[in-house]
Amino acid sequence: MNILIGKDALDLKAFEQVVLHKAKVEIAPEAIERVEKSFKFLKDFTAEKIIYGINTGFGPMAQYRIDDADLKQLQYNLIRSHAAGSGHIIDEIYIRAAILARMNTLLLGYSGIHVEVVEQLARFLNLEIYPIIPEHGGVGASGDLVQLAHIALGLIGEGEAIYKGKRQPMADIFAKENLTPIGIHIREGLALINGTSTMTGIGLVNLINARNLYGWGIYSSAMLNQIVESYDDHISSALNGVKKHKGQNETAAHMRELLSDSKLLQKREEKLFNGTNSEKVFSEKVQEYYSLRCVPQILGPVLETIEKSEEILIGEINSVNDNPIIDAEAQNVFHGGNFHGDYVSFEMDKLKMATTKLSMLMERQLNFLLNDKINEKLPPFVNLGVLGLNMGVQGMQFTATSTVAENQMLSNSMYVHSIPNNNDNQDVVSMGANSALIAEKVIKNSFEVMAVHMIAIIQAVDYLKFDDKLSSKTKSTFLELRKVVPRFEQDGIGYTDIQKMRDFIYNHHIAI
């Protein structure tokens, strides 16, 4: 089924269907009408007026008037000169997200573009043509100028693209698919490259993946509490309900749901409040380590960060974010700064910090499992083989620990690292695309940490023979994980197991 774009506001579900599951797109007729109305108004309005980016230069060169004979060339010059990124090419999924985000904002009808632009963007999505976008580029103030210029370059039939899994010249792809480059009519160049669509597209994919990580964080915490046979009052509604934070209470509720029929959790009332315990030194811990009993308080802010970021980024993808704004209803052209990416940049900084904290929690839970002196019930490194001869999860822990350390370093803010440029015209910038791409790195790192953690958890459950005592919901997932990485006693090559587990949890969401 095609996803209709331009009729209603684009929500995260539709975004996910198009970007992650490659659903075909169709443009709503009313959106086409808006685009055509905006184009006609701008065409009539520009006569004998000075309008930025149409008959003036760009940025600090806006003081220079452009001759009528050069107006189309001006737009081509803008696209070609700003297709100036460098570094690794970002993944296809993020290019697809940026194309969808750009098309959606242009369909709002405030950009004065010809309708062939949005039609070409839709073709690129449906034919899976992805103009290459290097990771390094725009500073996120006039939006993603450099990254979006690479998309615009593709629309005019120039540059390169990823097509059928290969990097190819765009001219060859156009020939194969019988495509025609878009024309330049009034301001197609500026409207295409001026906006926040790359950072927003990457950001929304990040949100989907971060929410998945949160679900696995809930699962791992539920498993840890079963492995240690902890008391259940730290996830109770009574305890968490007196702390008035939505994320904390939802996290505790998720854990209670996962653990509802577990045979491993203990009741404090039955063991410590019954009046019969006479031990002077307690053989079991009265309270668990923070990484086990403070999960609602630690993951609660993570959940709230994800939800707030979703609100902001869905608002951004449904906003007009270029400049100037062509308002056919008001019969005017408004100049300002809707292209500025601070909203997205700030949310991506917060998201990567929250994700880093989640990865830190996972690393501490992993350390608890591997350190027999702390857990006092598992062999060192959950080694199911011969101690000393075999290694268990020892080598994998180094990978998890070093990756969390990288996350901590990457969690420094981009939002506050503005550097003036463009002859100081862009004197306060957002670095939004940088922030989104670094958040992507942190999230992918965290899936690697989670993969090691999952391997340790399922090894621990096997050692303790707890599989039949697990809650039904955690057991079903445990059995799936065991198919990915079977029980091992002898030492094998660790990186292949980590990769298989990482791929599984990345593509499977915990039902909470």
N, C-alpha and C positions, 0 to 999 in steps of 0.2 A: 504494500500500500504506500502510495506517495504521501509525503508530508507537505501539507499546504503552508507556504511561507508568505507572510504579509497580510493575512486576514486578521489573526489575533496576535497578541504578544507571544513571542517565542519563549516557551518554558523549558526547564531542564530536561524533561522527558523527551520532548521533540528534538532538542539539541542532541541528546544522547542517541536517539534513533538515527539521526542523519550522520553524526560524526563518528560514533563508535560502531554502529551497525550498518552504516552505508545505505540507509534508506534513500530512495530517490526523492527529489524535491520538485514541487510544482508551485508556480507563483500565482497567488490569488489575483483574480481580475481587478478587484478594487485597489490592490497595490499597484498594479500596472497603471491604472487611471491616475493615482496620486503622482506617480513618477512622470507621466506624460503632462499632467497639469503643471507640475513644478518646472519641467523643461520649457514648456511653452511660455510660462510667465517670465522666466529668466531671459529667454530669447527676446521677448518684447521689452523687458525692463532695462536691458543693458544699453539700449540706444542712448548715446550722448551722456553716459554716466561713467564715473570712475568707480570701478568695483574691484576690490582686491583679488588678485589671482586670475582675473579675466582679462583685464587690459592694463595690469600693472605687473611688475616683477614680484618675486616672493620674498618673505622674510624681510631682512633689512634692505633688500633691493626693491621693496614695494614703492619707493619714491620715484622709480623710473617707469614712465608710461611706455606701453608697448604699441607699436604701430598696428593698425588693423590688419595689414597683410601678414603679420607674424603671429596672430593670436593662436592659431592651431599649432604652429611650431612651438610656441611657448609651452603648451601642455605636453607635447612629446619630449621637449627638452627636460621638463620637470621629471617625468617618469624615468627617462634614461639616466639622467644625472644622479638620481636618488636611488637607483637600483645598485647600491654601492656597499652591500653587506659583505661580511667576511666570516670565516670560521666554518664549523660544521653545519651541514644542512639540517634544519630541524625535522623531526619525524613527520611522516605523511599525515598522521592523525591531527597534528597541530596546524598544518597547512590547511587541511580540510576544515578545521574549526574556524580558522581565520577567514576563509572564503565565505563560510556560512554567516559569520558575524558581520562581514562587510556587506553582504547581500541584504541581510535583514535590516541594517540601519539605512541603507540606500532606498529600500522599499518604503520607508516612512514618508518619502516624498518631500524632503527638505534640502535636496542637494543639487537640483537643477541639471541632472544628467539625462542623457538619452536612454530610452528604455532598453536599447541593445546591450548596455552595460550589465544590467541585472540578468538579462537573458543569457548572456555569455557566462556569467558567474554560475548560474544554475546548470548550464551545460558542463562546465568544468567539474562540478560536484557529481553530476549524473554519469559522466564519462570517466570520472576518477583521474582527472588531469590536475597535477599539483605543481604549480610553478615553484621552483626552488626558492627557499627563504633561508639565508644564512643566519646563524644564531646571533651574530653581532651586528648591530645596526642602530636604529633610532633611539633617541633618548627619552621618548615618551611624553614630549610636551606638545608638539604639533601632532601628537599621536605617534603611531608606529611608521613614520615617514619612510624609512629605509625598507623595513620588512614589507609594507604594503606596496611600495614601488615595485618590488619583485613580482607581486601578484599582478599589478597593473601592466608590467612589462609582458607578462604572459598573455594578457587579454588583447594586447595589440599584436600578438603573434611573434614576439621576440624573446630572447633569453632561452632558458632551459626549464624542463619540468620532469618530475617523476611520473612515468606513465607505464602501466603494466609492469611495475617493479623495477624499471630501468630509468636512469637519467638520460634524457634525450633532448636534442634541439627542438624548441617549440615549433619551428617551421616544419619539421618532419611530422610532428604530431598533428598539426593543422592539416597537412596534406593527407594523412591517413584517415582523419575523421571528417574531411571535407569542411573544415571550419574557416570562417572569415574573420580577420581581425576587426575589433570594434573601431569605429571612427571617432575622431575628435570633433566635437560640435561646439561646445562652449567652455566647459570647465571639467571635463571628464578626468583629466590627469589629477587635478587638485582634489576633486571629490573622492577619488579612489585611494589616494595615499594619505589623506589628512584625516586621522581618526585612530581609535583605540582598539581596532578589531583583532589585531594579532595578540596583544596582551590579554584581551578579554577571552578570545577563543582558547588560548593555552590555559588561562585561568580556570575556565569552566571544566576543561578536561581534568585539571589538577583537583578540582573540587570533587568530581566523581571518584577519582582514585583515592583521595584523602578520606572520603566517607567509607570506602571499602576498607581502608587500613584501620579506621576506627572500629569497624565491625570485627575485624580480626583481633584487634586489641581487646575487645570485650570477650571474644572467644578464648584467647590465651589466658586472660585473667580468670575466667571461669574454670578453665582447666587447672591452672595453678592452685586455686583454692580447693579444688577436689583432690589434687595430688597430695597436698599437705593436710587434708581433712580439717580445714579451718572451721572456726565458728562462723555462723551465718549472720550475726547481728550487724556486721559492718555494711551489709547490703540491704538491710531491712528498710522498709518505708518509715518506720518509727524513727530510726536514727537519722536517715537522710532528709526526712520531711521537715525537720527543725532547722535545716540549712536551706535558705530560700533561693536556691539557684536551680533553674530549669535543667541545665545540662547535667548537673550532679544527680538530680532525681531521675532523669531519664536513663542515665547510665546505670544507676543502681537497679532500676526497673528492668532494663535489658538483661542484667546479670541474673536477677531473680527469675526471669522468664527462661533463660538458658538452663538454670540450675534447679528448676521447680521440682523435678522428681529424682534428684541425685541422692544416692545412698551413702555419700561420703561426707557431706557437710555435717557439722555437729551443732547441737543446741547448747548454748551456755547455761541455760536454765537446768538442763539435765545433768551437766557434768560439774559445774562450779557453783551453782546456786542451790544445790540440793541439801546442803548442810551436813553431808557425810564425808567430805574430802578432808583428810587429816595430814596431808603431805606438808612437810616443812620446806622442802625445796621441790618445786613442781617439775615433774618429768617432761611435761609438754608446755609449750609456750602459752602464756595467758593471752597474749595478743601477737598477731602476725607482724612481719616486717611491713613497712609502709607500701612496698611495691605490690603487696597482696591486699591489704585492708584499706588502702587509701585510693583504690582505683576510681571510685565515683568522683572523688575530689580532684583527681589528676586528669581523668579523661573527660570529665564534665566540661571544663573550659575548652577542650579540643572540639567537642561536639558543638558547643555554642559558637566557636570561631568558624567552623565549617558552615553552620546555618546562616550566620551573619554574612559571610563571604558570598554565599549563594544569593542572598537577597541583593547585595550590592552589584554583583556581576550580572545577574539577570536584569537588573535595572539598567546596567550599562549596555548590554547587548540590544536592548529595546529602546535605546536613546539615540538621538541625533548627535553625532560626535565629530562632525567636520566643521569647517569654517571657510567662508561665511555661511550663515543659515539662509536658505532661500524660502521665504514664507509667502506662498501664493495667496493664502487667505488674507494675510495682513497687507499684501501687495507691497512688500518691502524686503530688503536684504539686510540682515543683522550681522555685524562683525563682533567676534568675541573669542572665547577660548574653550569651547565644548570639546575640543580635541585633547585637552589635558588629561593625563592618565593617573593623577594622584589617587583617585578612588581605587582603581585596580591595583596600583603599586602597593598601597598601604595594606589592602586585603591579602595580597600575595605574601607580603612580609609576615603578616600575622599568621597566615596559613602555614608557612614554612616553619615558623617558631613552634606552632602547636604540633606540627608533625614531628619536629625534632624532639619535642618533649615526649611524644608517644614512643618514638624509637628509643629514647632513654629509659622509659619505663620497661619496654620489652628487653632491653639489654640487662637491666637489673633483675628482672624475672629470670632471664636466661642464666645469669650468674648464680642466682639462688639455686637453680636446678643443678648446675654443674659443680658447685662447691659443697662437697659432702659434709664439711665441718659446719656449714650453715644449715643445710636442710636436714641433716642427721637421719636420712632415710634412703638415700640413693647412693650408688657407687660414684666415685669421682668421674666427672664428665659424662654422667649416665652411660658409663662404659659397660656394655652387656657381654663383653668378651673377657679375656684374662687380664686382670689388672697388671699394669707394667708392660705387658707384651702388646696389648691393644690400647687404642687411644680414645675410643668413643667420639665425643663431639669436641674434643680438645682443640683440634686445628680449626674447626669452624668458628669457634668462639673468637679467635683472633680477627677473623673477617668481620664479625658482627661488631666487635669493640672498635676497630679502626674506622668502620663505616659510620658509626654513631659519632665518633670524634669529628669526622668530616662534616656531618650534619651540623654539629655545634658551631663549627667555624663558618659554615655557609649561612647560618641564621642571623648574621649581622645584617642590618637593614640596608636595603637599596633606596627605600623611600626618602631617607634623609641624606642620601649621597648625591644631591643635585650638583652638577657642574655647569656653569654658564657656557654657552656656545653660540654659534650662528651670529657672530659679531655682537654678542651680548643681547641680541633680540630675544633669544630663549634664555632668559637669565635665571628662571626657576623651573626646573624640569623634574619629571617623575621617575625616570628610569624604569618605567612600568614593564616593558618587555623583558628587561634584565631580571626584574623581580619575579616575573612569572616563570621564566626559564630556570632560575635558581630554585624556585619552589618545586618545579618539576624534578630537578635533580635530587632534592631532599626527599621527595615522595618516593622516587624510584629507589634511592638508597634504603629507605625504610622498608620497602618490600623485601630487600635482600636480608636485612636484619630479622624481619619477621619470618622469613624462610628458615633461617638457622634456628630460631626459637621454636618453630613448629616441629622441626626434626627432633630437637631435644625433648619437647613435650611428649611426643608419641613414643619415644624411646623410654621415657620415665613411666608412662602408663603401662607399657609392656613389662617393664621390670617389676612393677608393683602388682601386676595382674589385676588392675583396677577396671579393665574395660567393661566388665559386666555390672560395675557399680556406678559408672558414669551416668549422668542424666541422659535421657533419650536423645535430646537435641545435640548435646556435645558428643555423644557416642557415634551418631550417624556421620558427623563430620570427621571424627577420629578415624572411622573405617575408610572414608574417602582419602584422607591423608596417608593412611597406611598403604593404599594402592599406589600412591605417587612415590613414596620412599618406604619400601618394606623394612621390617625389623632387621637390624644388622648387628652382628657380634664381631665379625672380622673386619679389618680396616679396608675400606675401598677408597676410590678417588672422590674426594669430598665435593669438588666444585660442580660436578654433574648433578649430584643430589640437590645442592642448593639451587641450581638453575631450574631443575624440574619443579621443586617446591615453590620457588618464586613465581614461575609461570602459572602454576595452579592457583595460588592464592590471589594473584593479580587478576585472573579471569573468573574467579568464583567469589561471589559476595555472600557473606554470612547473613542469614535471614534473622533479623532482629526487629 
